[in-house]
Amino acid sequence: MPRKNCTYSNEFKLQVVQAYLAGEGSMQEIATIYEIRNVSQVKAWVKKFKEVGSIEAFNRLPSVGSGAKGVRNPLKGKRIHFKNIEEERDYYKAQVEYLKKQYPNL
């Protein structure tokens, strides 16, 4: 029987992150000690803690690996048939802007 998703309190998350940052073990070891079934959860908490500086702000942050959240992807959806060249140009401009937001380092 598969386990359901676990929810952890902010205090528990902070305890785990502080244990890792204090050098009490590797992320894998910390996950084992605190009975967290996947080390990626510890990685996500540590990353968010370093970005924000507090665990309490986690609820307001997008999930890990989210890319450009809140940006509509113009590449998804059914194929559009354009009425004129200007409309097609605007469509491709929107695609370029989306990709710039998705991959700002390119």
Short mmCIF file of the C-alpha atoms (twelve columns), coordinates in Angstrom:
data_MODEL
# 
_entry.id   MODEL 
# 
loop_
_atom_site.group_PDB 
_atom_site.id 
_atom_site.type_symbol 
_atom_site.label_atom_id 
_atom_site.label_alt_id 
_atom_site.label_comp_id 
_atom_site.label_asym_id 
_atom_site.label_seq_id 
_atom_site.Cartn_x 
_atom_site.Cartn_y 
_atom_site.Cartn_z 
_atom_site.pdbx_PDB_model_num 
ATOM 1   C CA . MET A 1   0.000  0.000  0.000   1 
ATOM 2   C CA . PRO A 2   1.630  3.295  -1.084  1 
ATOM 3   C CA . ARG A 3   2.101  6.008  1.516   1 
ATOM 4   C CA . LYS A 4   0.189  9.223  1.229   1 
ATOM 5   C CA . ASN A 5   2.007  12.514 0.826   1 
ATOM 6   C CA . CYS A 6   3.356  13.759 4.130   1 
ATOM 7   C CA . THR A 7   2.940  17.323 5.313   1 
ATOM 8   C CA . TYR A 8   5.526  18.817 7.596   1 
ATOM 9   C CA . SER A 9   5.241  21.768 9.939   1 
ATOM 10  C CA . ASN A 10  7.392  24.824 9.397   1 
ATOM 11  C CA . GLU A 11  9.140  24.080 12.705  1 
ATOM 12  C CA . PHE A 12  10.087 20.602 11.489  1 
ATOM 13  C CA . LYS A 13  11.347 21.968 8.163   1 
ATOM 14  C CA . LEU A 14  13.439 24.558 9.994   1 
ATOM 15  C CA . GLN A 15  14.880 21.881 12.283  1 
ATOM 16  C CA . VAL A 16  15.869 19.751 9.272   1 
ATOM 17  C CA . VAL A 17  17.412 22.695 7.401   1 
ATOM 18  C CA . GLN A 18  19.338 23.852 10.480  1 
ATOM 19  C CA . ALA A 19  20.646 20.324 11.054  1 
ATOM 20  C CA . TYR A 20  21.960 20.212 7.500   1 
ATOM 21  C CA . LEU A 21  23.454 23.708 7.621   1 
ATOM 22  C CA . ALA A 22  25.103 22.905 10.973  1 
ATOM 23  C CA . GLY A 23  26.936 20.046 9.279   1 
ATOM 24  C CA . GLU A 24  25.205 17.228 11.126  1 
ATOM 25  C CA . GLY A 25  25.325 15.120 7.982   1 
ATOM 26  C CA . SER A 26  24.761 14.985 4.242   1 
ATOM 27  C CA . MET A 27  21.315 15.616 2.850   1 
ATOM 28  C CA . GLN A 28  20.809 11.865 2.514   1 
ATOM 29  C CA . GLU A 29  21.854 11.297 6.124   1 
ATOM 30  C CA . ILE A 30  19.589 14.101 7.360   1 
ATOM 31  C CA . ALA A 31  16.670 12.621 5.395   1 
ATOM 32  C CA . THR A 32  17.310 9.235  7.024   1 
ATOM 33  C CA . ILE A 33  17.680 10.656 10.544  1 
ATOM 34  C CA . TYR A 34  14.441 12.647 10.289  1 
ATOM 35  C CA . GLU A 35  12.614 9.850  8.430   1 
ATOM 36  C CA . ILE A 36  11.986 11.879 5.290   1 
ATOM 37  C CA . ARG A 37  11.511 9.345  2.537   1 
ATOM 38  C CA . ASN A 38  13.050 11.385 -0.292  1 
ATOM 39  C CA . VAL A 39  16.244 13.425 -0.121  1 
ATOM 40  C CA . SER A 40  14.881 15.795 -2.768  1 
ATOM 41  C CA . GLN A 41  12.515 17.162 -0.116  1 
ATOM 42  C CA . VAL A 42  15.491 18.173 2.041   1 
ATOM 43  C CA . LYS A 43  17.195 19.707 -1.010  1 
ATOM 44  C CA . ALA A 44  14.086 21.765 -1.761  1 
ATOM 45  C CA . TRP A 45  13.802 23.036 1.819   1 
ATOM 46  C CA . VAL A 46  17.484 24.000 1.971   1 
ATOM 47  C CA . LYS A 47  17.305 25.759 -1.393  1 
ATOM 48  C CA . LYS A 48  14.213 27.749 -0.415  1 
ATOM 49  C CA . PHE A 49  15.679 28.603 2.975   1 
ATOM 50  C CA . LYS A 50  18.821 29.977 1.324   1 
ATOM 51  C CA . GLU A 51  16.756 32.008 -1.150  1 
ATOM 52  C CA . VAL A 52  14.293 33.474 1.354   1 
ATOM 53  C CA . GLY A 53  15.981 33.162 4.720   1 
ATOM 54  C CA . SER A 54  12.984 31.702 6.525   1 
ATOM 55  C CA . ILE A 55  10.794 28.638 6.398   1 
ATOM 56  C CA . GLU A 56  7.590  30.598 7.021   1 
ATOM 57  C CA . ALA A 57  7.758  32.096 3.529   1 
ATOM 58  C CA . PHE A 58  7.592  28.625 1.938   1 
ATOM 59  C CA . ASN A 59  3.833  28.726 1.586   1 
ATOM 60  C CA . ARG A 60  4.071  31.804 -0.618  1 
ATOM 61  C CA . LEU A 61  6.743  30.411 -2.939  1 
ATOM 62  C CA . PRO A 62  6.190  28.392 -6.105  1 
ATOM 63  C CA . SER A 63  7.278  24.794 -6.061  1 
ATOM 64  C CA . VAL A 64  10.784 23.722 -6.920  1 
ATOM 65  C CA . GLY A 65  11.591 23.568 -10.601 1 
ATOM 66  C CA . SER A 66  8.749  25.850 -11.540 1 
ATOM 67  C CA . GLY A 67  10.564 27.948 -14.103 1 
ATOM 68  C CA . ALA A 68  8.638  31.130 -14.866 1 
ATOM 69  C CA . LYS A 69  5.433  30.612 -12.897 1 
ATOM 70  C CA . GLY A 70  2.470  32.746 -13.787 1 
ATOM 71  C CA . VAL A 71  3.660  33.245 -17.363 1 
ATOM 72  C CA . ARG A 72  1.244  31.815 -19.891 1 
ATOM 73  C CA . ASN A 73  2.916  29.545 -22.418 1 
ATOM 74  C CA . PRO A 74  1.925  30.722 -25.896 1 
ATOM 75  C CA . LEU A 75  3.373  27.525 -27.380 1 
ATOM 76  C CA . LYS A 76  0.650  25.355 -25.844 1 
ATOM 77  C CA . GLY A 77  -2.798 24.928 -27.276 1 
ATOM 78  C CA . LYS A 78  -4.232 24.205 -30.682 1 
ATOM 79  C CA . ARG A 79  -2.651 25.535 -33.864 1 
ATOM 80  C CA . ILE A 80  -3.731 29.037 -34.739 1 
ATOM 81  C CA . HIS A 81  -4.524 30.078 -38.297 1 
ATOM 82  C CA . PHE A 82  -3.551 33.674 -38.805 1 
ATOM 83  C CA . LYS A 83  -5.667 36.202 -40.653 1 
ATOM 84  C CA . ASN A 84  -2.720 38.389 -41.612 1 
ATOM 85  C CA . ILE A 85  1.050  38.671 -41.325 1 
ATOM 86  C CA . GLU A 86  0.877  41.158 -38.438 1 
ATOM 87  C CA . GLU A 87  -1.112 38.729 -36.342 1 
ATOM 88  C CA . GLU A 88  1.443  35.999 -37.038 1 
ATOM 89  C CA . ARG A 89  4.296  38.356 -36.145 1 
ATOM 90  C CA . ASP A 90  2.663  39.210 -32.806 1 
ATOM 91  C CA . TYR A 91  2.192  35.520 -32.081 1 
ATOM 92  C CA . TYR A 92  5.884  34.803 -32.622 1 
ATOM 93  C CA . LYS A 93  6.887  37.851 -30.573 1 
ATOM 94  C CA . ALA A 94  4.856  36.451 -27.687 1 
ATOM 95  C CA . GLN A 95  6.699  33.142 -28.053 1 
ATOM 96  C CA . VAL A 96  10.058 34.900 -27.896 1 
ATOM 97  C CA . GLU A 97  9.039  36.878 -24.795 1 
ATOM 98  C CA . TYR A 98  7.874  33.707 -23.083 1 
ATOM 99  C CA . LEU A 99  11.171 31.968 -23.822 1 
ATOM 100 C CA . LYS A 100 13.142 34.991 -22.557 1 
ATOM 101 C CA . LYS A 101 11.297 34.780 -19.232 1 
ATOM 102 C CA . GLN A 102 11.633 31.003 -19.088 1 
ATOM 103 C CA . TYR A 103 15.371 31.036 -19.822 1 
ATOM 104 C CA . PRO A 104 16.778 34.414 -18.694 1 
ATOM 105 C CA . ASN A 105 20.410 33.269 -18.796 1 
ATOM 106 C CA . LEU A 106 20.469 32.533 -22.524 1 
# 
